[in-house]
């Protein structure tokens, strides 16, 4: 029996094995009739994996987790600062909060310079998207040409200014274009309501609100104040999405109140401009000083240019010639020579014989315009005699003449807060030759600015005391300020009386007479230097004077450069401008008239001045 069952079991095993192989083939082919094989009998799983391989795989997985953990520790703790900084560079920005720039005001509080709301256009050229019509509209609103706009956008940077300081009213129209990669930021723009008449004084700033010229430059630190700061988070389009921490508040700049009286400044500028146009002159300047306080009420210059104008031509036109340019003053220096002679004991009534109107010194001939014969000291000044002045100067040592001219500020830079203020030229007396001593006495061989000349005449206005000029308004009611005594009071009053004659009938400037006010002053007509000599037919016409004559309140100096009309003398060209400025300024200051208003005050002919 046993032997009979043995073959049966073997045949069954063979059949099962064949059936299993067939099922495996059917399963592999996905055919019907396939029968699943138990996992425990799968030949694939029946083989044993080598122990080393599984351990290696587990070790790799564990090592990867250890590496990730170490990296996390490094990023989150060890080198967290570096990664924080790298992230901040991409989204966090520190921005200045601009301080409000201080205003510049005239003595009465009128605005000469102020900051007004504006906008800046900022673009990301890499993200900027606009069609042709939108680009043209943007260029038009920004005041740019389409070519200029494209040039600004053709940049590898992610941040460019397209335009700065645009009118704030344009914001809505620009934002309505809906341009991607463009944002509008609030800003400030410097505005100069008084225009060209005060441009040489106040100067201007750049787009960053830094002073470039004039008082905006020299007082930039006080006007700018201190900027604040804030930290913000921006998105990829540059939009602020969050402010980080508390901002540092800005400290606004100081307001600057000038001594300038805007009404006086405008009037002086207009009258000077009219004279320059009428005479077809190269230019002109005018200075108005308060004789008691030294405050500069007006500094007019023609030509001028709007403060917002840019370019070399505009910068040259805005130059404050009254402060920065120097010239030979000519006969306006004669009163100081006469004053020194009087101080040394020469009586005002002494006769000075001018002979035939010529005098020779060291081979040079000095001439009067015409012969005057014998003249008193007062008449020497009234007739503006070169010969008479030289004869008085010959009795004065060079050291004393130099000391007088230096004492009134010639060759000395005014202590004024303004860039480029001229020092002038007054050579040391030790090197003067006799002919130079002579020419110095009547205003040749030395150079001054118009402000220096006006400052010098405060000696006659203040009974011998020189007052320093200032562009800062003094406290109301300050009145007369302390100065430096240069002349005896009696001598200064004597010269002032002579200057009143010089500006009246029989003098060189009857056209300097002002309606309702007495005046005293002196003309100057000087040839212009060119190279080592003097130009033919080119002159500077000037007049410097005081008003009212008995108790001067103002000193006014006027210069017209290269008048090309039918006359060129200071009494004909500059004196009428002086008269108009005096009338307006004294009324503006509330000074009551000291003369009856008489008709035809210009009827007396002027005595032609010696050059």
C-alpha positions in Angstrom: 0.0 0.0 0.0 2.7 2.3 0.9 4.5 1.6 -2.3 1.3 2.1 -4.3 0.6 5.7 -2.7 4.2 6.9 -3.3 3.9 7.5 -7.0 0.5 9.2 -6.6 1.9 11.9 -4.3 4.8 12.6 -6.6 2.5 13.0 -9.6 0.3 15.4 -7.6 3.3 17.5 -6.7 4.4 17.6 -10.3 1.0 18.7 -11.4 0.8 21.4 -8.7 4.1 22.8 -9.7 3.1 22.8 -13.4 -0.2 24.5 -12.4 1.7 27.2 -10.4 4.1 27.9 -13.2 1.2 28.3 -15.6 -0.7 30.6 -13.2 2.4 32.7 -12.8 2.7 33.0 -16.5 -1.0 33.9 -16.8 -0.7 36.5 -14.0 2.3 38.0 -15.7 0.3 38.3 -19.0 -2.8 39.6 -17.2 -4.9 36.7 -18.7 -8.1 35.2 -17.4 -7.8 32.1 -15.4 -4.8 33.2 -13.6 -4.6 32.2 -10.0 -2.8 34.1 -7.3 0.1 32.5 -5.7 0.5 32.8 -1.9 3.3 35.3 -0.8 4.8 32.6 1.3 5.4 30.5 -1.7 6.7 33.4 -4.0 10.1 32.4 -5.3 11.2 36.1 -5.2 10.4 36.5 -1.6 11.7 33.2 -0.7 15.3 34.4 -1.4 17.0 36.2 1.6 18.4 39.7 1.4 22.0 40.1 2.4 22.2 41.7 5.9 24.9 44.2 4.9 22.7 45.8 2.2 19.8 46.5 4.5 22.0 48.0 7.1 23.7 50.2 4.5 20.3 51.6 3.3 19.2 52.2 6.9 22.4 54.0 7.6 22.0 56.2 4.5 18.5 57.2 5.6 19.7 58.0 9.1 22.6 60.0 7.8 20.3 62.0 5.6 18.1 62.9 8.6 21.2 63.8 10.7 22.4 66.1 7.8 19.0 67.8 7.6 18.9 68.3 11.3 22.4 69.7 11.3 21.6 72.1 8.5 18.4 73.2 10.3 20.5 73.9 13.4 23.1 75.8 11.3 20.5 77.9 9.5 18.2 78.6 12.5 20.9 79.2 15.2 24.5 79.1 14.2 24.4 81.4 11.1 20.9 82.8 11.5 22.1 86.4 11.2 23.7 85.9 7.8 20.5 84.4 6.4 18.4 87.0 8.1 20.5 89.7 6.4 20.3 88.0 3.0 16.5 87.9 3.3 16.3 91.5 4.5 18.3 92.6 1.5 15.6 91.4 -0.7 12.6 92.8 1.1 13.6 95.1 3.9 14.6 98.7 3.1 15.8 101.6 5.3 14.3 104.8 4.0 15.0 108.4 4.9 12.1 110.6 6.0 13.1 113.9 4.6 13.2 116.9 7.0 11.3 119.9 5.9 13.8 122.5 4.5 13.5 125.8 6.2 11.9 128.7 4.5 13.7 131.9 3.5 11.7 135.0 4.3 12.1 138.7 3.8 12.1 141.1 6.8 8.3 141.2 6.9 7.8 137.4 6.5 7.1 137.4 2.7 8.2 134.0 1.2 11.4 134.1 -0.9 11.9 130.3 -0.8 9.8 127.5 0.5 9.2 123.7 -0.1 5.9 122.6 -1.6 4.4 119.0 -2.0 5.6 117.2 -5.1 5.9 113.6 -6.5 8.7 111.5 -7.8 8.2 108.8 -10.5 10.1 105.6 -9.7 10.3 102.6 -12.1 11.6 99.1 -12.1 12.7 98.7 -15.7 12.7 94.9 -15.4 9.0 94.9 -14.4 7.8 97.9 -16.3 5.1 97.1 -18.8 3.2 99.6 -21.0 2.1 99.8 -24.6 3.1 102.6 -26.9 0.1 104.9 -26.1 0.7 104.5 -22.4 4.4 105.3 -22.7 3.6 108.5 -24.7 1.0 109.5 -22.1 3.5 109.0 -19.3 6.2 111.0 -21.1 3.7 113.8 -21.6 2.6 113.9 -18.0 6.2 113.7 -16.8 7.3 116.6 -19.1 9.7 114.3 -20.9 10.2 113.3 -24.5 9.4 109.7 -25.4 13.1 109.2 -26.3 14.2 110.5 -22.9 11.7 108.2 -21.2 12.9 105.1 -23.1 16.5 106.0 -22.3 15.7 106.1 -18.6 13.9 102.7 -18.8 16.8 101.1 -20.7 18.6 100.2 -17.5 19.7 97.0 -15.9 18.8 98.4 -12.5 15.7 97.5 -10.6 15.3 101.1 -9.5 15.4 104.3 -11.5 14.0 107.8 -11.1 12.0 108.7 -14.2 11.2 112.3 -13.0 11.5 114.1 -9.7 9.7 117.1 -8.3 6.6 116.9 -10.4 3.5 118.8 -9.4 1.5 116.8 -6.8 -1.7 117.4 -8.8 -0.4 115.0 -11.5 -0.5 112.0 -9.2 -4.1 110.8 -9.9 -3.6 111.2 -13.7 -0.4 109.2 -13.6 -1.8 106.4 -11.4 -4.9 106.2 -13.7 -2.6 104.8 -16.4 -2.3 101.7 -14.3 1.3 100.9 -15.3 3.0 97.9 -13.8 6.5 98.5 -12.5 5.9 102.2 -11.9 5.2 103.8 -8.6 4.5 107.4 -7.5 6.2 108.6 -4.3 5.5 111.7 -2.3 8.2 114.3 -2.3 9.0 118.0 -1.9 10.0 120.6 -4.4 11.7 124.0 -3.7 9.7 126.9 -4.9 10.8 130.6 -5.2 7.7 132.8 -5.4 9.7 136.1 -5.7 11.3 134.9 -9.0 14.3 136.4 -10.8 14.5 139.6 -8.7 15.8 137.7 -5.7 17.4 134.7 -7.4 21.0 136.0 -7.0 20.4 136.3 -3.3 18.5 133.1 -2.3 20.2 130.8 -4.9 18.8 127.4 -5.5 18.9 123.7 -4.5 19.3 120.4 -6.5 16.7 117.6 -6.6 18.1 116.3 -3.3 17.3 119.6 -1.6 21.0 120.4 -1.2 22.0 124.0 -1.7 23.9 124.9 -4.9 24.0 128.7 -5.0 23.5 131.8 -2.8 22.1 131.6 0.7 20.7 128.1 -0.1 24.3 127.0 -0.3 26.1 128.9 2.4 23.3 128.2 5.0 22.5 124.7 3.8 23.2 123.1 7.1 20.7 125.2 9.1 18.1 125.1 6.3 18.2 121.3 5.8 17.7 120.2 9.3 18.1 116.5 10.1 16.4 113.7 8.1 14.4 111.0 9.9 14.4 107.3 9.0 12.1 104.3 8.9 12.4 100.6 8.1 9.9 99.0 5.7 9.2 95.7 4.0 8.5 95.9 0.2 7.1 93.4 -2.2 8.6 92.4 -5.5 7.0 95.5 -7.1 8.5 97.9 -4.6 5.3 98.5 -2.8 5.5 99.0 1.0 3.6 96.2 2.8 4.8 96.7 6.3 6.7 99.1 8.5 9.2 97.6 10.9 9.6 99.2 14.3 9.2 102.9 15.2 10.4 105.5 12.8 12.9 108.2 13.7 11.1 111.5 13.4 12.8 114.2 11.2 13.9 117.6 12.5 12.9 120.3 10.2 15.3 123.0 9.1 15.3 126.5 10.5 13.5 129.4 8.8 15.8 132.2 7.7 14.6 135.8 8.0 16.6 138.1 5.8 17.1 141.9 6.0 15.8 142.1 2.5 12.6 144.1 2.0 10.8 142.4 -0.9 9.0 145.6 -2.0 12.3 147.6 -2.1 14.0 144.7 -3.8 11.4 144.4 -6.6 11.3 148.1 -7.2 15.1 148.4 -7.3 15.3 145.5 -9.7 12.7 146.9 -12.0 14.2 150.4 -12.1 17.7 149.0 -12.7 16.3 146.7 -15.5 14.7 149.7 -17.1 17.9 151.7 -17.1 20.0 148.8 -18.4 17.5 148.3 -21.3 17.3 152.1 -22.0 21.1 152.4 -22.1 21.6 149.0 -23.9 24.0 148.3 -21.2 25.8 145.0 -20.4 24.3 144.9 -16.9 23.9 146.6 -13.6 23.6 146.4 -9.9 22.1 148.3 -7.0 22.5 148.1 -3.2 20.2 149.6 -0.6 21.6 149.7 3.0 19.9 150.8 6.1 22.5 153.4 7.2 21.8 152.9 10.9 21.6 149.1 11.3 23.7 148.0 8.3 20.8 145.8 7.1 20.8 145.2 3.3 17.3 146.1 2.1 18.0 145.3 -1.5 20.6 143.6 -3.7 19.4 144.0 -7.3 21.3 142.5 -10.3 20.5 142.7 -14.0 20.5 140.4 -15.9 19.1 137.6 -13.7 17.4 134.3 -14.2 14.6 132.3 -12.6 15.9 130.1 -9.7 14.4 127.0 -11.5 16.4 127.7 -14.7 19.3 125.3 -15.3 22.4 125.5 -17.4 25.6 127.6 -17.5 23.9 130.6 -19.0 21.3 130.7 -16.2 24.0 130.2 -13.5 26.0 133.1 -15.0 22.9 135.4 -15.1 22.2 134.6 -11.4 25.7 135.7 -10.2 25.3 138.3 -7.5 27.5 140.9 -9.1 26.9 143.5 -6.4 28.9 141.2 -4.0 31.2 139.2 -6.2 32.4 141.5 -9.0 35.0 144.2 -8.5 35.7 147.4 -10.5 37.7 150.6 -10.3 35.3 153.0 -8.5 36.6 156.2 -10.1 35.4 159.5 -8.6 33.2 157.9 -5.9 36.5 157.6 -3.9 37.2 161.4 -4.0 35.1 162.1 -0.8 37.5 160.0 1.3 40.5 161.9 0.0 38.7 165.2 0.8 37.7 163.9 4.2 41.2 162.9 5.1 42.5 166.4 4.0 39.9 168.0 6.3 40.8 165.7 9.1 44.4 166.7 8.7 43.5 170.4 9.1 42.8 171.7 5.6 39.9 174.1 5.9 36.8 173.5 3.6 37.2 177.0 2.2 40.8 176.7 1.1 41.4 177.6 -2.5 42.9 174.8 -4.7 44.2 176.1 -8.1 43.4 173.6 -10.8 45.0 175.9 -13.4 44.2 174.8 -16.9 42.7 171.4 -15.7 45.9 169.4 -16.1 48.8 168.2 -13.9 51.8 166.2 -14.8 53.2 163.6 -12.4 56.2 161.3 -13.4 55.7 161.8 -17.1 51.9 161.1 -16.9 49.3 163.8 -17.4 46.1 163.9 -15.3 43.2 165.9 -16.7 39.9 167.4 -15.8 37.0 167.2 -18.2 37.4 171.0 -18.6 39.4 173.7 -16.8 37.8 175.0 -13.6 40.5 177.4 -12.4 40.6 178.1 -8.6 38.2 176.0 -6.5 37.5 175.6 -2.9 37.8 172.2 -1.3 34.0 171.9 -1.4 34.0 172.9 -5.1 36.7 170.3 -5.9 34.2 167.6 -4.8 31.2 169.4 -6.3 32.8 169.7 -9.8 34.6 166.3 -9.4 38.0 167.7 -10.2 40.7 165.2 -10.7 43.4 167.9 -10.6 42.0 169.4 -7.4 41.8 166.0 -5.7 45.4 165.1 -6.7 46.7 168.4 -5.3 45.0 167.7 -2.0 46.3 164.1 -2.0 49.9 165.3 -2.6 49.8 166.8 0.9 48.9 163.5 2.4 51.5 160.7 3.0 50.8 157.5 1.2 50.5 155.5 4.4 47.7 157.8 5.7 45.8 157.7 2.4 46.1 153.9 2.4 45.0 153.8 6.1 41.9 155.8 5.3 40.9 153.7 2.3 41.5 150.5 4.3 39.6 151.8 7.3 36.4 152.3 5.2 36.7 148.7 4.0 38.4 148.9 0.6 40.6 145.8 0.2 38.8 144.1 3.1 36.3 141.4 2.6 32.9 142.1 4.2 31.9 139.7 7.0 28.8 138.5 5.1 27.2 135.0 4.9 27.4 134.6 1.2 29.6 132.6 -1.2 32.2 134.4 -3.3 32.0 137.8 -1.6 34.8 139.9 -3.1 37.7 141.3 -1.1 38.7 144.0 -3.6 42.2 145.2 -4.3 44.2 147.8 -2.3 47.9 147.3 -2.8 50.3 148.1 0.1 51.3 151.8 0.1 55.0 151.0 0.3 55.0 150.1 -3.4 53.1 153.2 -4.6 54.8 155.4 -7.1 53.9 159.1 -7.1 51.5 158.7 -10.1 49.9 155.7 -8.3 49.5 157.8 -5.2 47.7 160.4 -7.3 45.4 158.0 -9.2 44.5 156.2 -6.0 43.1 159.5 -4.6 40.5 159.6 -7.3 39.6 156.0 -7.6 42.0 154.3 -10.1 44.5 151.6 -9.3 42.2 150.0 -6.7 39.1 147.8 -6.9 35.9 147.4 -4.9 32.6 145.6 -5.1 29.4 147.7 -5.1 28.6 146.5 -1.6 32.0 147.6 -0.4 31.4 151.0 -1.8 28.0 151.3 -0.2 29.5 150.2 3.1 32.2 152.8 2.9 29.6 155.6 2.5 28.0 154.6 5.9 30.9 156.7 7.4 29.3 159.8 6.0 25.8 158.7 6.9 26.7 157.9 10.6 28.8 160.9 11.4 32.1 159.1 10.9 31.2 155.6 12.0 31.5 152.6 9.6 28.7 150.1 10.0 29.0 146.5 8.9 26.4 145.2 6.4 24.3 142.1 7.1 21.8 140.0 5.2 20.1 138.9 8.5 17.2 140.9 9.8 18.0 142.5 13.1 15.5 142.6 16.0 12.7 145.1 15.5 13.5 148.4 17.1 17.3 147.7 17.3 17.9 151.1 15.7 21.5 152.3 15.2 24.1 149.6 15.8 27.7 150.0 17.1 30.3 150.5 14.4 33.9 151.6 14.0 34.8 155.2 14.1 36.8 156.3 11.1 36.3 160.1 11.0 35.6 162.9 13.4 31.8 163.5 13.4 32.3 167.2 12.4 34.4 166.1 9.4 31.8 163.6 8.3 29.1 166.2 8.5 31.2 168.6 6.4 31.7 166.1 3.7 28.1 165.2 3.7 27.2 168.9 3.1 29.7 168.9 0.2 28.1 165.7 -1.2 24.7 167.5 -1.0 26.1 170.2 -3.3 27.6 167.6 -5.6 24.1 166.1 -6.1 22.5 169.4 -6.6 22.6 172.4 -9.1 26.1 173.1 -10.2 27.2 169.5 -9.3 27.7 166.4 -11.4 24.3 164.8 -10.5 21.3 167.1 -10.2 19.3 164.2 -11.6 19.9 162.4 -8.3 17.4 164.7 -6.6 14.4 162.8 -5.2 10.9 164.1 -4.8 10.3 165.2 -1.2 13.7 164.1 0.1 17.1 165.7 0.3 20.0 163.7 -1.0 23.8 163.7 -0.9 26.1 161.7 -3.1 28.8 161.3 -5.6 29.0 160.2 -9.2 31.6 157.9 -10.7 32.4 157.4 -14.4 35.4 155.1 -14.8 37.0 153.6 -17.9 36.8 149.8 -18.1 40.1 147.9 -17.9 40.9 145.4 -20.7 44.1 143.5 -20.4 46.9 145.9 -19.3 45.1 149.1 -20.4 41.7 150.7 -20.7 39.1 149.9 -23.4 38.1 152.6 -25.8 34.5 153.7 -25.3 33.7 151.3 -22.5 32.7 152.8 -19.1 31.1 152.0 -15.8 28.6 154.6 -14.6 27.9 154.8 -10.9 26.4 156.9 -8.1 26.5 156.4 -4.4 24.5 158.6 -2.0 22.5 159.1 1.2 19.0 160.2 2.1 17.7 162.3 3.7 20.8 164.3 3.6 20.6 165.9 7.1 19.8 162.6 9.0 20.5 159.8 6.5 18.4 156.7 6.8 19.6 154.8 3.8 22.7 154.5 1.6 22.0 153.6 -2.1 24.7 152.6 -4.6 23.9 152.1 -8.3 26.2 150.8 -11.1 25.5 150.5 -14.8 28.0 148.5 -16.7 28.9 149.6 -20.3 26.1 152.0 -21.1 25.8 152.4 -24.8 23.3 155.2 -25.1 24.0 158.8 -26.1 25.5 159.5 -22.6 27.6 157.4 -20.2 28.2 159.6 -17.2 27.2 158.5 -13.7 25.2 161.6 -13.2 23.1 160.9 -16.3 22.9 157.1 -16.2 23.1 155.9 -12.6 21.8 159.0 -10.7 18.2 158.8 -12.0 18.0 155.2 -10.8 19.3 156.3 -7.4 16.6 159.0 -7.2 13.7 156.5 -8.0 15.0 153.9 -5.5 15.4 156.6 -2.8 11.8 157.9 -3.2 10.3 154.4 -3.1 12.4 153.1 -0.2 12.0 156.0 2.1 8.2 155.9 1.6 8.3 152.1 2.2 10.2 152.7 5.5 7.7 155.4 6.5 10.3 158.2 6.6 8.5 161.6 6.3 9.6 163.9 3.5 12.1 166.6 4.5 11.5 168.8 1.5 8.6 170.4 -0.2 7.8 168.6 -3.5 8.9 171.1 -6.2 8.3 170.7 -9.9 11.1 170.5 -12.5 13.8 169.4 -10.0 15.9 168.2 -12.9 16.0 171.5 -14.7 19.7 172.3 -13.7 22.2 170.8 -16.1 24.8 168.4 -14.8 28.5 169.3 -14.7 30.3 166.7 -16.9 32.5 164.6 -14.7 36.3 164.2 -15.2 37.3 160.6 -16.1 
